[in-house]
Amino acid sequence: MRGGGGSGTFYFLIDVSKFSGSAEELAYELLLKYNIATVPGIAYGESTKNFLRFGIGVENLSDIKNSLQIIKNLCS
C-alpha cells in the first residue's frame, strides 16, 4: 500500500507476534519487497511492540486484500 494518510484514513493494529522476527523487521520487509507501508507498533509504546499499524485510506479493496494476505502469509 502506498503511504499518505488523509482525513478519511482508518488505522488498524495487526498482531504480528507469530512472525519469526520483530515487527520492525516485518515492516522493513513489507516495504522493501512488497511496497506495503506500515508502522511498527513499538512507536506507540511497549504494549504494542508485537503489532503493526496498518492504514487504510484511498487504496482500492483489491490492494487492501492483497496486502493483508501477504501479512497473513508472512505471519503463519
C-alpha positions, 0 to 999 in steps of 0.5 A, spaced: 500 500 500 502 506 498 503 511 504 499 518 505 494 518 510 488 523 509 482 525 513 478 519 511 484 514 513 482 508 518 488 505 522 488 498 524 493 494 529 495 487 526 498 482 531 504 480 528 507 476 534 507 469 530 512 472 525 519 469 526 522 476 527 520 483 530 515 487 527 520 492 525 523 487 521 516 485 518 515 492 516 522 493 513 520 487 509 513 489 507 516 495 504 522 493 501 519 487 497 512 488 497 511 496 497 506 495 503 507 501 508 506 500 515 508 502 522 511 498 527 507 498 533 513 499 538 512 507 536 506 507 540 509 504 546 511 497 549 504 494 549 504 494 542 511 492 540 508 485 537 503 489 532 503 493 526 499 499 524 496 498 518 492 504 514 487 504 510 485 510 506 484 511 498 487 504 496 482 500 492 479 493 496 483 489 491 490 492 494 487 492 501 486 484 500 492 483 497 496 486 502 493 483 508 494 476 505 501 477 504 501 479 512 497 473 513 502 469 509 508 472 512 505 471 519 503 463 519 
